[in-house]
Amino acid sequence: MPANEQHDLIEYLLRLGDTAVVQGQRLSQWIGHAPALEEELALANVGLDLIGQARNWLEYAAELLDDGRDADRLVFLRQEREYRNLLLVEQPNGDFAVTMLKQFLYDAWHFQVLHGLSSSSDERIAGIAAKGLKEVTYHLRRSSEWVERLGDGTEESHARMLKAIEQLWRYSVELLESHESEQRLRASGVLGNQDDVVAAWQSKVADVFARATLPVPAAAVPFYLSAREGLHTEHLGMLLAEMQYLPRAYPDATW
């Protein structure tokens, strides 16, 4: 594999892996705080699914980097500016409406991305994507149902969903943009068609929002932050400080 294509692939694997692990970490913060025991278990299970997927992506990235790091070191020993996760998932959980809207926007994108990657010319990527797609199919069904239930529920739940949209929608811009490094991977058959991902995401969001009696805002526009460039919101640094504390404090510890 040419060096520039390998660099593009590593960056893409980090984006998938970092996004999954950060969202998994966010969901784990609901343990002991969820509105019902059933939801606490569901949130924890979705988080575990995502962390497992993150390990698969990051193990592949570590092999390509070949610098002595493994998936654990990539997660626990990189700085904030080295993370490539979507800005959306690093946002605080907020209330249950914010958490479920964030999960839905991510799931609708994640499902389409994995669907495309399951036909990748890279057999390792195709295998990881096909396995993850089974889990994300459930994630998307669950988060869609919650958005509908909250949006078309009580006056209070509807108002909270409107507030959640106002808070999170700007970060959806990263779900739909196409980076030149990814365009090169598409040309070689590693990635699927971005236009298909965008169209399917927009269609899914429009359908679920309609059933939830929620308005679909105008398309979000790029702003000064960019996870691809390591420019994150202030929330990621605080999340990493919590997540990375133990392995940084005891770097030689083993289970």
TORGU-531515 format. One record per atom (N, C-alpha, C): residue in three letters; x, y, z. Coordinates in steps of 0.2 Angstrom, whole numbers, padded with zeros to 4 digits, always signed. Example, Ala and Ser with C-alpha at 12.3 -4.5 7.8 and 13.67 -1.06 7.14 Angstrom:
2
ALA+0066-0028+0039;ALA+0062-0022+0039;ALA+0066-0016+0039;SER+0064-0011+0035;SER+0068-0005+0036;SER+0064+0000+0039;
***
This chain:
255
MET+0004-0006+0000;MET+0000+0000+0000;MET+0004+0006+0000;PRO+0003+0011-0005;PRO+0007+0017-0005;PRO+0007+0021+0002;ALA+0012+0024+0004;ALA+0012+0028+0010;ALA+0007+0033+0011;ASN+0005+0037+0006;ASN+0000+0042+0007;ASN-0007+0038+0008;GLU-0008+0033+0004;GLU-0015+0029+0005;GLU-0015+0026+0012;GLN-0009+0024+0015;GLN-0009+0021+0021;GLN-0011+0026+0027;HIS-0008+0032+0026;HIS-0009+0037+0030;HIS-0017+0039+0030;ASP-0020+0040+0024;ASP-0027+0041+0024;ASP-0031+0036+0027;LEU-0029+0029+0027;LEU-0033+0024+0030;LEU-0032+0024+0037;ILE-0026+0026+0040;ILE-0025+0026+0047;ILE-0029+0032+0050;GLU-0030+0037+0047;GLU-0034+0043+0049;GLU-0041+0041+0049;TYR-0043+0037+0044;TYR-0050+0035+0044;TYR-0052+0030+0049;LEU-0047+0025+0050;LEU-0048+0020+0056;LEU-0049+0024+0063;LEU-0044+0029+0064;LEU-0044+0032+0070;LEU-0051+0036+0071;ARG-0053+0039+0065;ARG-0060+0043+0066;ARG-0065+0038+0068;LEU-0066+0032+0065;LEU-0071+0027+0067;LEU-0070+0025+0074;GLY-0064+0023+0076;GLY-0062+0020+0082;GLY-0063+0025+0088;ASP-0061+0031+0087;ASP-0061+0037+0092;ASP-0068+0039+0093;THR-0072+0039+0087;THR-0079+0041+0088;THR-0083+0036+0092;ALA-0082+0029+0091;ALA-0085+0024+0094;ALA-0083+0024+0102;VAL-0077+0025+0103;VAL-0075+0024+0110;VAL-0077+0030+0114;VAL-0077+0036+0111;VAL-0080+0042+0115;VAL-0087+0042+0116;GLN-0091+0040+0111;GLN-0098+0039+0112;GLN-0099+0033+0117;GLY-0096+0028+0117;GLY-0096+0023+0122;GLY-0095+0025+0129;GLN-0090+0029+0130;GLN-0088+0032+0136;GLN-0094+0037+0139;ARG-0097+0041+0134;ARG-0102+0045+0136;ARG-0108+0041+0139;LEU-0110+0036+0135;LEU-0115+0032+0137;LEU-0114+0028+0144;SER-0108+0026+0145;SER-0106+0023+0152;SER-0107+0028+0158;GLN-0107+0035+0156;GLN-0108+0039+0162;GLN-0116+0039+0164;TRP-0120+0036+0160;TRP-0127+0036+0163;TRP-0128+0030+0168;ILE-0123+0026+0169;ILE-0124+0020+0174;ILE-0125+0023+0181;GLY-0130+0021+0184;GLY-0132+0024+0190;GLY-0136+0031+0190;HIS-0137+0033+0184;HIS-0141+0039+0183;HIS-0147+0039+0178;ALA-0148+0033+0175;ALA-0153+0033+0170;ALA-0160+0033+0173;PRO-0165+0036+0169;PRO-0171+0037+0172;PRO-0175+0030+0174;ALA-0173+0024+0171;ALA-0176+0018+0173;ALA-0170+0012+0172;LEU-0171+0007+0176;LEU-0166+0002+0176;LEU-0165-0001+0169;GLU-0171-0002+0166;GLU-0171-0005+0159;GLU-0167-0001+0154;GLU-0167+0006+0155;GLU-0163+0011+0151;GLU-0156+0011+0153;GLU-0155+0010+0159;GLU-0148+0010+0161;GLU-0144+0004+0158;LEU-0148-0002+0158;LEU-0145-0008+0155;LEU-0144-0007+0147;ALA-0149-0004+0144;ALA-0149-0003+0137;ALA-0143+0002+0135;LEU-0142+0007+0139;LEU-0137+0012+0137;LEU-0130+0009+0138;ALA-0129+0005+0144;ALA-0123+0002+0145;ALA-0121-0003+0139;ASN-0126-0007+0137;ASN-0125-0012+0132;ASN-0123-0009+0125;VAL-0126-0003+0123;VAL-0125+0000+0117;VAL-0118+0003+0118;GLY-0116+0006+0124;GLY-0109+0008+0125;GLY-0104+0002+0124;LEU-0105-0003+0127;LEU-0101-0009+0126;LEU-0100-0011+0119;ASP-0105-0011+0115;ASP-0105-0013+0108;ASP-0100-0008+0105;LEU-0101-0002+0106;LEU-0097+0003+0103;LEU-0089+0003+0105;ILE-0088+0001+0111;ILE-0081+0000+0113;ILE-0078-0006+0110;GLY-0082-0011+0109;GLY-0079-0017+0106;GLY-0078-0015+0098;GLN-0082-0012+0095;GLN-0081-0010+0088;GLN-0075-0005+0088;ALA-0074-0001+0093;ALA-0068+0004+0093;ALA-0062+0000+0093;ARG-0062-0005+0097;ARG-0056-0010+0098;ARG-0054-0013+0091;ASN-0059-0015+0088;ASN-0057-0018+0081;ASN-0054-0013+0076;TRP-0057-0007+0076;TRP-0054-0002+0072;TRP-0047+0000+0074;LEU-0046+0001+0080;LEU-0040+0004+0083;LEU-0035-0001+0083;GLU-0036-0008+0083;GLU-0031-0013+0083;GLU-0029-0013+0075;TYR-0033-0012+0071;TYR-0031-0012+0064;TYR-0026-0005+0063;ALA-0028+0000+0065;ALA-0024+0006+0065;ALA-0018+0005+0068;ALA-0017+0002+0074;ALA-0011+0001+0077;ALA-0006-0003+0073;GLU-0009-0008+0070;GLU-0005-0013+0066;GLU-0002-0009+0060;LEU-0006-0004+0057;LEU-0003+0000+0051;LEU+0002+0005+0054;LEU+0001+0008+0060;LEU+0005+0013+0062;LEU+0012+0009+0064;ASP+0012+0003+0067;ASP+0018-0001+0068;ASP+0023+0003+0072;ASP+0021+0006+0077;ASP+0026+0010+0081;ASP+0026+0008+0088;GLY+0024+0002+0090;GLY+0024-0001+0096;GLY+0017+0000+0100;ARG+0013+0004+0098;ARG+0007+0005+0102;ARG+0001+0000+0100;ASP-0003-0002+0104;ASP-0009-0006+0103;ASP-0015-0002+0104;ALA-0021-0005+0103;ALA-0027-0001+0104;ALA-0028+0003+0110;ASP-0026-0001+0116;ASP-0026+0002+0122;ASP-0022+0009+0123;ARG-0016+0008+0120;ARG-0012+0014+0120;ARG-0014+0020+0116;LEU-0017+0018+0111;LEU-0020+0023+0106;LEU-0026+0027+0110;VAL-0030+0023+0114;VAL-0036+0026+0117;VAL-0033+0030+0124;PHE-0029+0027+0127;PHE-0027+0030+0134;PHE-0021+0035+0134;LEU-0017+0035+0129;LEU-0011+0039+0129;LEU-0010+0044+0124;ARG-0015+0045+0120;ARG-0015+0051+0115;ARG-0018+0057+0119;GLN-0016+0063+0116;GLN-0018+0069+0119;GLN-0025+0071+0115;GLU-0028+0076+0117;GLU-0034+0078+0114;GLU-0034+0080+0107;ARG-0028+0083+0105;ARG-0027+0086+0098;ARG-0026+0080+0094;GLU-0024+0074+0096;GLU-0023+0068+0092;GLU-0029+0064+0091;TYR-0035+0065+0094;TYR-0041+0062+0093;TYR-0044+0064+0087;ARG-0048+0060+0083;ARG-0051+0061+0077;ARG-0059+0060+0077;ASN-0061+0059+0083;ASN-0069+0058+0084;ASN-0073+0063+0082;LEU-0079+0062+0079;LEU-0084+0067+0078;LEU-0085+0071+0084;LEU-0086+0078+0082;LEU-0087+0083+0088;LEU-0094+0081+0091;LEU-0099+0078+0087;LEU-0105+0077+0090;LEU-0105+0073+0096;VAL-0101+0067+0096;VAL-0101+0062+0102;VAL-0098+0065+0108;GLU-0093+0070+0107;GLU-0090+0072+0113;GLU-0094+0077+0117;GLN-0100+0079+0115;GLN-0104+0084+0118;GLN-0107+0080+0125;PRO-0108+0084+0130;PRO-0110+0081+0136;PRO-0117+0078+0135;ASN-0119+0073+0140;ASN-0125+0069+0139;ASN-0131+0074+0140;GLY-0131+0079+0144;GLY-0137+0083+0145;GLY-0142+0079+0148;ASP-0148+0080+0147;ASP-0154+0076+0149;ASP-0155+0070+0144;PHE-0160+0066+0145;PHE-0161+0060+0141;PHE-0163+0062+0134;ALA-0166+0068+0133;ALA-0168+0070+0126;ALA-0161+0071+0122;VAL-0157+0075+0125;VAL-0150+0076+0122;VAL-0147+0070+0120;THR-0146+0065+0125;THR-0143+0059+0124;THR-0146+0055+0119;MET-0152+0054+0118;MET-0155+0050+0113;MET-0155+0053+0106;LEU-0156+0060+0106;LEU-0155+0063+0100;LEU-0148+0063+0097;LYS-0143+0063+0101;LYS-0136+0063+0099;LYS-0135+0056+0097;GLN-0138+0051+0100;GLN-0137+0044+0098;GLN-0140+0042+0092;PHE-0146+0045+0091;PHE-0150+0044+0084;PHE-0146+0047+0078;LEU-0144+0053+0079;LEU-0140+0057+0074;LEU-0134+0053+0072;TYR-0130+0050+0077;TYR-0124+0046+0076;TYR-0126+0039+0073;ASP-0131+0036+0076;ASP-0133+0030+0073;ASP-0135+0030+0066;ALA-0139+0035+0064;ALA-0141+0035+0057;ALA-0136+0036+0052;TRP-0130+0039+0054;TRP-0124+0040+0050;TRP-0120+0034+0051;HIS-0119+0031+0057;HIS-0115+0025+0058;HIS-0118+0019+0054;PHE-0124+0018+0054;PHE-0127+0013+0050;PHE-0126+0013+0043;GLN-0126+0019+0040;GLN-0125+0020+0033;GLN-0118+0019+0031;VAL-0113+0021+0035;VAL-0106+0020+0034;VAL-0104+0013+0035;LEU-0107+0009+0040;LEU-0105+0002+0040;LEU-0108-0002+0034;HIS-0114+0000+0032;HIS-0117-0003+0027;HIS-0112-0003+0020;GLY-0110+0003+0019;GLY-0105+0004+0014;GLY-0099+0001+0014;LEU-0096+0001+0021;LEU-0089-0002+0022;LEU-0090-0010+0022;SER-0096-0013+0022;SER-0096-0020+0022;SER-0095-0023+0015;SER-0094-0018+0010;SER-0092-0020+0003;SER-0086-0018+0002;SER-0082-0016+0006;SER-0075-0013+0005;SER-0070-0018+0002;SER-0066-0015-0002;SER-0061-0019-0006;SER-0056-0021-0001;ASP-0056-0018+0005;ASP-0051-0020+0011;ASP-0055-0026+0015;GLU-0053-0032+0015;GLU-0057-0037+0018;GLU-0057-0036+0025;ARG-0052-0034+0028;ARG-0052-0033+0036;ARG-0057-0028+0037;ILE-0058-0022+0034;ILE-0063-0017+0035;ILE-0070-0020+0034;ALA-0071-0024+0028;ALA-0077-0027+0027;ALA-0080-0031+0032;GLY-0075-0035+0035;GLY-0077-0040+0040;GLY-0079-0036+0047;ILE-0075-0031+0049;ILE-0077-0027+0055;ILE-0083-0024+0054;ALA-0085-0021+0048;ALA-0091-0017+0047;ALA-0097-0022+0047;ALA-0096-0027+0044;ALA-0102-0032+0043;ALA-0104-0034+0050;LYS-0099-0036+0055;LYS-0100-0038+0061;LYS-0104-0032+0065;GLY-0101-0026+0065;GLY-0104-0020+0068;GLY-0110-0018+0066;LEU-0112-0019+0059;LEU-0118-0017+0057;LEU-0124-0021+0060;LYS-0123-0027+0062;LYS-0128-0031+0066;LYS-0130-0027+0072;GLU-0125-0025+0076;GLU-0126-0021+0082;GLU-0129-0014+0081;VAL-0127-0011+0076;VAL-0129-0004+0075;VAL-0136-0004+0072;THR-0138-0009+0069;THR-0145-0010+0066;THR-0150-0009+0072;TYR-0148-0013+0078;TYR-0152-0012+0084;TYR-0152-0005+0087;HIS-0145-0002+0087;HIS-0144+0004+0090;HIS-0149+0009+0087;LEU-0149+0009+0080;LEU-0153+0014+0076;LEU-0161+0013+0077;ARG-0163+0007+0078;ARG-0170+0006+0079;ARG-0172+0009+0086;ARG-0168+0007+0091;ARG-0169+0010+0098;ARG-0169+0017+0098;SER-0164+0020+0095;SER-0164+0028+0096;SER-0169+0031+0092;SER-0171+0028+0086;SER-0176+0031+0082;SER-0183+0031+0086;GLU-0184+0025+0089;GLU-0190+0025+0093;GLU-0191+0030+0099;TRP-0185+0031+0102;TRP-0185+0036+0108;TRP-0186+0043+0105;VAL-0183+0045+0099;VAL-0184+0051+0097;VAL-0191+0052+0095;GLU-0195+0047+0092;GLU-0202+0048+0091;GLU-0206+0048+0097;ARG-0204+0044+0102;ARG-0208+0044+0108;ARG-0207+0051+0112;LEU-0201+0054+0112;LEU-0201+0060+0116;LEU-0203+0066+0112;GLY-0202+0066+0105;GLY-0204+0071+0101;GLY-0212+0072+0101;ASP-0215+0066+0100;ASP-0223+0066+0100;ASP-0226+0064+0106;GLY-0222+0065+0112;GLY-0225+0063+0118;GLY-0229+0069+0122;THR-0226+0071+0127;THR-0229+0076+0131;THR-0227+0083+0129;GLU-0230+0088+0131;GLU-0228+0095+0130;GLU-0220+0096+0132;GLU-0219+0093+0138;GLU-0212+0094+0141;GLU-0207+0090+0137;SER-0209+0084+0135;SER-0204+0080+0131;SER-0203+0083+0124;HIS-0208+0086+0121;HIS-0207+0089+0115;HIS-0203+0095+0115;ALA-0204+0099+0120;ALA-0200+0105+0121;ALA-0192+0103+0122;ARG-0191+0098+0126;ARG-0184+0096+0127;ARG-0181+0093+0121;MET-0185+0090+0117;MET-0182+0088+0110;MET-0180+0094+0106;LEU-0184+0099+0106;LEU-0183+0105+0102;LEU-0176+0108+0104;LYS-0176+0108+0111;LYS-0170+0111+0114;LYS-0164+0107+0112;ALA-0164+0100+0112;ALA-0159+0096+0110;ALA-0157+0097+0103;ILE-0161+0098+0099;ILE-0160+0099+0092;ILE-0156+0106+0091;GLU-0158+0111+0094;GLU-0155+0117+0094;GLU-0148+0117+0097;GLN-0147+0112+0102;GLN-0140+0112+0105;GLN-0135+0108+0100;LEU-0138+0102+0097;LEU-0133+0097+0094;LEU-0133+0098+0086;TRP-0138+0101+0083;TRP-0138+0101+0076;TRP-0132+0103+0072;ARG-0129+0109+0075;ARG-0123+0111+0071;ARG-0117+0106+0070;TYR-0117+0101+0075;TYR-0112+0096+0074;TYR-0113+0091+0069;SER-0119+0091+0066;SER-0121+0086+0061;SER-0117+0088+0055;VAL-0114+0094+0054;VAL-0111+0095+0048;VAL-0105+0090+0046;GLU-0102+0088+0052;GLU-0096+0083+0050;GLU-0099+0076+0048;LEU-0105+0074+0049;LEU-0108+0068+0047;LEU-0109+0068+0039;LEU-0109+0074+0036;LEU-0111+0074+0029;LEU-0105+0077+0024;GLU-0100+0079+0027;GLU-0095+0082+0023;GLU-0090+0077+0021;SER-0087+0078+0015;SER-0082+0073+0012;SER-0075+0076+0012;HIS-0071+0073+0015;HIS-0064+0075+0015;HIS-0060+0072+0009;GLU-0055+0076+0007;GLU-0051+0074+0001;GLU-0047+0067+0003;SER-0045+0066+0009;SER-0042+0060+0011;SER-0047+0054+0010;GLU-0053+0055+0011;GLU-0058+0050+0011;GLU-0060+0049+0003;GLN-0060+0054+0000;GLN-0061+0053-0008;GLN-0056+0049-0011;ARG-0050+0050-0009;ARG-0045+0045-0011;ARG-0046+0038-0010;LEU-0048+0037-0004;LEU-0050+0030-0002;LEU-0056+0027-0006;ARG-0060+0031-0007;ARG-0066+0029-0011;ARG-0064+0027-0018;ALA-0059+0031-0021;ALA-0057+0030-0028;ALA-0054+0023-0028;SER-0051+0021-0023;SER-0048+0014-0023;SER-0052+0008-0020;GLY-0059+0010-0019;GLY-0063+0005-0017;GLY-0064+0004-0010;VAL-0060+0007-0005;VAL-0060+0005+0002;VAL-0066+0008+0005;LEU-0068+0014+0003;LEU-0074+0017+0006;LEU-0080+0017+0001;GLY-0086+0017+0004;GLY-0092+0017+0000;GLY-0093+0024-0003;ASN-0099+0025-0006;ASN-0101+0031-0009;ASN-0103+0036-0004;GLN-0100+0042-0003;GLN-0102+0047+0002;GLN-0109+0050+0000;ASP-0111+0051-0006;ASP-0117+0053-0008;ASP-0123+0049-0006;ASP-0122+0042-0006;ASP-0127+0038-0003;ASP-0128+0038+0004;VAL-0122+0039+0008;VAL-0122+0040+0015;VAL-0126+0047+0017;VAL-0125+0052+0013;VAL-0128+0058+0015;VAL-0136+0058+0013;ALA-0137+0055+0007;ALA-0144+0055+0005;ALA-0148+0050+0010;ALA-0145+0045+0012;ALA-0149+0040+0017;ALA-0150+0043+0024;TRP-0144+0047+0026;TRP-0145+0050+0033;TRP-0150+0055+0033;GLN-0150+0059+0028;GLN-0155+0065+0027;GLN-0162+0062+0027;SER-0163+0056+0023;SER-0170+0053+0023;SER-0172+0050+0029;LYS-0167+0047+0033;LYS-0169+0044+0039;LYS-0171+0049+0044;VAL-0167+0054+0045;VAL-0168+0060+0049;VAL-0175+0063+0048;ALA-0176+0064+0041;ALA-0183+0068+0040;ALA-0189+0063+0041;ASP-0188+0057+0040;ASP-0193+0052+0042;ASP-0195+0052+0049;VAL-0189+0051+0053;VAL-0190+0050+0060;VAL-0193+0057+0064;PHE-0190+0062+0061;PHE-0192+0069+0064;PHE-0200+0070+0062;ALA-0202+0068+0056;ALA-0209+0069+0054;ALA-0213+0065+0059;ARG-0212+0059+0060;ARG-0216+0055+0065;ARG-0215+0058+0072;ALA-0210+0061+0074;ALA-0209+0064+0080;ALA-0212+0071+0081;THR-0215+0073+0075;THR-0218+0080+0075;THR-0212+0085+0077;LEU-0206+0084+0074;LEU-0201+0089+0075;LEU-0198+0092+0069;PRO-0196+0098+0069;PRO-0194+0101+0062;PRO-0187+0099+0061;VAL-0186+0098+0054;VAL-0179+0097+0052;VAL-0176+0104+0051;PRO-0170+0106+0054;PRO-0167+0112+0053;PRO-0164+0113+0046;ALA-0162+0118+0044;ALA-0158+0119+0038;ALA-0151+0116+0039;ALA-0148+0114+0033;ALA-0142+0110+0034;ALA-0137+0114+0038;ALA-0133+0111+0042;ALA-0128+0114+0046;ALA-0122+0116+0042;VAL-0119+0121+0044;VAL-0113+0124+0040;VAL-0107+0123+0044;PRO-0101+0122+0040;PRO-0094+0121+0044;PRO-0093+0127+0048;PHE-0089+0126+0054;PHE-0087+0132+0058;PHE-0080+0130+0060;TYR-0077+0134+0064;TYR-0070+0134+0065;TYR-0067+0128+0068;LEU-0071+0124+0071;LEU-0069+0118+0074;LEU-0069+0112+0069;SER-0064+0108+0070;SER-0063+0102+0065;SER-0060+0096+0068;ALA-0063+0091+0070;ALA-0060+0085+0073;ALA-0055+0082+0069;ARG-0055+0082+0062;ARG-0050+0080+0058;ARG-0043+0083+0059;GLU-0044+0089+0061;GLU-0038+0093+0062;GLU-0036+0093+0070;GLY-0040+0090+0074;GLY-0038+0089+0081;GLY-0041+0095+0084;LEU-0046+0099+0081;LEU-0048+0105+0085;LEU-0055+0103+0088;HIS-0055+0102+0094;HIS-0061+0099+0097;HIS-0065+0105+0102;THR-0071+0103+0104;THR-0074+0107+0109;THR-0070+0106+0116;GLU-0072+0110+0121;GLU-0068+0110+0127;GLU-0070+0103+0131;HIS-0076+0100+0129;HIS-0078+0094+0132;HIS-0074+0088+0131;LEU-0071+0087+0126;LEU-0067+0081+0125;LEU-0061+0081+0130;GLY-0058+0086+0131;GLY-0052+0086+0136;GLY-0054+0084+0143;MET-0060+0086+0145;MET-0062+0084+0152;MET-0064+0077+0152;LEU-0067+0074+0146;LEU-0069+0067+0146;LEU-0063+0063+0146;LEU-0058+0065+0142;LEU-0051+0061+0142;LEU-0048+0061+0149;ALA-0048+0067+0152;ALA-0045+0067+0159;ALA-0048+0062+0163;GLU-0054+0061+0163;GLU-0058+0056+0167;GLU-0056+0049+0164;MET-0057+0048+0158;MET-0056+0041+0155;MET-0049+0039+0155;GLN-0044+0043+0155;GLN-0037+0041+0154;GLN-0033+0041+0161;TYR-0037+0043+0166;TYR-0033+0044+0173;TYR-0029+0038+0175;LEU-0033+0032+0176;LEU-0030+0026+0178;LEU-0024+0024+0175;PRO-0024+0023+0168;PRO-0018+0021+0164;PRO-0012+0026+0164;ARG-0014+0032+0165;ARG-0009+0037+0165;ARG-0005+0037+0172;ALA-0009+0036+0177;ALA-0007+0036+0184;ALA-0003+0030+0185;TYR-0005+0024+0182;TYR-0001+0018+0184;TYR+0000+0015+0177;PRO+0005+0017+0173;PRO+0006+0015+0166;PRO+0009+0008+0166;ASP+0011+0005+0171;ASP+0014-0002+0171;ASP+0009-0007+0174;ALA+0003-0004+0176;ALA-0002-0009+0179;ALA-0004-0014+0173;THR-0006-0020+0176;THR-0009-0025+0171;THR-0015-0028+0175;TRP-0019-0031+0171;TRP-0025-0034+0175;TRP-0023-0041+0177;
***
